[in-house]
């Protein structure tokens, strides 16, 4: 039996320069598992609601307020099954971090080499949680680029961070965390 592996690219929409991750995942992974993988890969804290959107259908955690299909009952391969096909993933409905997930390649993993899921490439740190979406993130970067800015210390305290390097991305750290999934 051939094991199929999807090479997907998860890109944070509106980020300049681009923030993205390239991942290898099993075609059999549920959307719930994909959510967990994205949270680790992007460095998000999984403290907000999320949803997947494919062809006008919304998938997420069952909730009486929202008309979402149960993500735990649907596989990645149901939404993505052709190379270059895309779906959306939204994290934190307040900040509205919208991501584009692109199925770049469908690969055979007959030799079972390497743990899945796995990050094989990426660029830049994801924005800190609760910084106000893309406009808030751009403002945050402006403030943090100048330690003399009167809002500098207040911003670090509000976001509960000691420092933030927007260019930092450590694929080894991401893969260490993905081992726990």
Backbone torsions as a table, in degrees:
resi	resn	phi	psi	omega
1	UNK	NA	128.8	-179.0
2	UNK	-81.6	129.1	174.0
3	UNK	-89.4	125.1	-179.1
4	UNK	-99.0	133.2	178.9
5	UNK	-119.2	135.4	176.4
6	UNK	-99.1	130.5	168.0
7	UNK	-96.5	113.4	-178.7
8	UNK	-117.4	153.3	173.6
9	UNK	-117.4	127.1	177.9
10	UNK	-109.2	115.4	-177.1
11	UNK	-117.5	133.6	176.4
12	UNK	-80.4	112.6	-176.9
13	UNK	-61.7	137.3	174.9
14	UNK	84.2	-2.6	-178.1
15	UNK	-82.8	130.7	178.2
16	UNK	-134.5	118.5	-5.2
17	UNK	-63.8	163.7	-174.2
18	UNK	-62.4	142.6	173.8
19	UNK	-115.3	121.6	-176.0
20	UNK	-155.6	163.7	175.3
21	UNK	-137.0	141.6	173.1
22	UNK	-110.2	125.4	-171.5
23	UNK	-128.4	150.5	169.1
24	UNK	-108.5	125.6	-178.0
25	UNK	-137.5	155.1	176.0
26	UNK	-72.3	140.4	176.0
27	UNK	-63.0	-19.9	-177.0
28	UNK	-87.9	-5.5	-179.3
29	UNK	-62.9	141.3	176.6
30	UNK	-76.6	164.6	175.0
31	UNK	-63.8	-32.1	175.2
32	UNK	-61.8	-43.1	177.9
33	UNK	-65.5	-39.6	177.9
34	UNK	-62.0	-40.6	175.7
35	UNK	-57.2	-47.8	179.8
36	UNK	-60.9	-39.9	179.6
37	UNK	-63.8	-45.6	-179.8
38	UNK	-63.7	-41.5	179.0
39	UNK	-57.3	-46.3	179.2
40	UNK	-66.5	-47.6	-175.0
41	UNK	-62.9	-37.0	-178.7
42	UNK	-87.3	-16.6	-177.9
43	UNK	84.8	16.2	175.6
44	UNK	-72.6	163.8	-174.7
45	UNK	-103.7	1.4	179.4
46	UNK	55.6	43.5	-179.5
47	UNK	-110.8	13.3	-179.1
48	UNK	-136.6	165.6	176.2
49	UNK	-69.3	160.4	179.7
50	UNK	-150.8	167.1	174.8
51	UNK	-159.2	153.1	170.8
52	UNK	-104.5	145.5	179.7
53	UNK	-130.5	122.0	178.9
54	UNK	-139.9	119.1	178.3
55	UNK	51.1	44.6	176.4
56	UNK	77.9	3.3	178.9
57	UNK	-105.6	137.5	-176.9
58	UNK	-107.9	134.9	-179.6
59	UNK	-125.7	139.1	178.0
60	UNK	-176.6	-158.3	176.0
61	UNK	-75.7	135.1	179.0
62	UNK	-56.3	133.3	-176.2
63	UNK	-153.1	134.9	-178.4
64	UNK	-66.2	-27.7	-178.1
65	UNK	-76.8	-27.7	-173.7
66	UNK	-119.2	143.7	178.3
67	UNK	-89.7	83.0	-177.6
68	UNK	-118.0	138.1	170.0
69	UNK	-74.4	144.5	-177.3
70	UNK	-66.8	111.2	-176.3
71	UNK	-62.5	-24.3	-179.4
72	UNK	-73.0	-15.3	-177.5
73	UNK	-99.8	5.6	-177.3
74	UNK	-130.0	138.9	-178.1
75	UNK	-95.7	154.3	175.9
76	UNK	-52.9	-42.5	-175.0
77	UNK	-64.9	-16.6	175.8
78	UNK	-73.5	-29.3	-176.9
79	UNK	-101.7	-30.3	-179.3
80	UNK	-125.4	117.4	178.9
81	UNK	-144.7	5.8	175.9
82	UNK	-133.3	139.6	179.2
83	UNK	-58.3	140.5	-179.8
84	UNK	75.6	5.2	174.1
85	UNK	-72.2	146.6	-176.8
86	UNK	-129.1	149.4	168.8
87	UNK	-134.2	170.1	178.3
88	UNK	-110.9	151.6	174.8
89	UNK	-134.2	122.1	177.9
90	UNK	-112.0	131.0	177.5
91	UNK	-121.8	133.0	178.9
92	UNK	67.3	94.0	-175.5
93	UNK	-64.4	-19.2	176.0
94	UNK	-76.9	-53.0	178.2
95	UNK	-79.4	-23.1	178.3
96	UNK	54.1	62.7	175.0
97	UNK	-79.0	99.6	-179.2
98	UNK	-93.1	132.4	179.9
99	UNK	-121.0	147.6	169.9
100	UNK	-104.7	126.7	176.5
101	UNK	-107.3	119.5	-178.5
102	UNK	-114.0	127.8	172.8
103	UNK	-80.7	101.4	-175.9
104	UNK	-80.3	-43.7	-176.8
105	UNK	-145.8	147.5	170.9
106	UNK	-108.5	117.5	-173.0
107	UNK	-116.9	155.2	172.3
108	UNK	-94.1	138.4	179.0
109	UNK	-123.1	48.6	-176.7
110	UNK	-61.3	-31.3	-178.4
111	UNK	-85.9	-2.2	179.0
112	UNK	54.0	33.0	-179.2
113	UNK	-79.5	123.6	176.2
114	UNK	89.3	144.9	179.5
115	UNK	-73.4	142.2	172.0
116	UNK	-116.0	141.6	-4.0
117	UNK	-73.5	160.6	-179.5
118	UNK	-148.0	140.6	174.7
119	UNK	-93.5	130.6	-178.8
120	UNK	-113.7	-8.2	179.7
121	UNK	-172.5	159.0	176.2
122	UNK	-178.9	166.3	178.7
123	UNK	-142.6	134.2	170.0
124	UNK	70.0	153.8	176.7
125	UNK	-75.9	144.5	171.3
126	UNK	-72.0	152.4	178.5
127	UNK	-61.2	151.6	173.9
128	UNK	-62.4	151.2	177.3
129	UNK	-58.6	149.6	170.5
130	UNK	59.5	33.2	178.8
131	UNK	-99.0	3.6	171.7
132	UNK	101.9	27.7	179.4
133	UNK	71.1	-168.3	-177.4
134	UNK	-58.6	-46.0	179.0
135	UNK	-61.6	-41.3	178.6
136	UNK	-66.0	-37.2	178.3
137	UNK	-65.3	-42.8	178.1
138	UNK	-61.7	-40.2	176.4
139	UNK	-65.2	-41.8	178.1
140	UNK	-58.0	-46.6	-179.4
141	UNK	-62.0	-38.0	178.1
142	UNK	-63.3	-46.0	-180.0
143	UNK	-64.3	-46.3	-176.0
144	UNK	-72.7	-15.0	177.6
145	UNK	-76.3	-8.9	-177.2
146	UNK	-134.6	94.3	179.6
147	UNK	-57.6	-16.3	177.9
148	UNK	-84.8	-8.4	178.9
149	UNK	-60.9	133.0	-178.3
150	UNK	-61.0	-20.4	-179.9
151	UNK	-93.5	-2.0	-173.5
152	UNK	-56.4	-59.2	-177.4
153	UNK	-64.9	-39.7	179.0
154	UNK	-60.6	-40.7	-179.3
155	UNK	-66.9	-44.1	177.5
156	UNK	-60.8	-41.8	-179.6
157	UNK	-67.6	-45.0	-178.5
158	UNK	-61.2	-38.9	-179.3
159	UNK	-87.8	-1.3	178.7
160	UNK	55.7	46.0	176.5
161	UNK	-127.3	150.0	177.4
162	UNK	-86.4	-36.4	178.5
163	UNK	-159.3	165.6	179.4
164	UNK	-147.6	123.0	177.1
165	UNK	-111.1	105.2	-176.4
166	UNK	-64.3	-19.8	-179.5
167	UNK	-87.0	-10.7	-173.3
168	UNK	-74.8	129.2	170.3
169	UNK	-149.5	125.4	-178.8
170	UNK	-118.4	100.3	-177.5
171	UNK	-63.5	-34.6	179.5
172	UNK	-63.2	-43.3	177.0
173	UNK	-61.0	-43.7	179.1
174	UNK	-60.0	-47.3	-178.4
175	UNK	-65.9	-34.3	175.4
176	UNK	-61.4	-42.6	179.4
177	UNK	-70.4	-34.6	179.7
178	UNK	-66.3	-23.4	177.3
179	UNK	-60.2	-26.5	-178.0
180	UNK	-81.0	-7.8	-178.3
181	UNK	-87.3	NA	NA
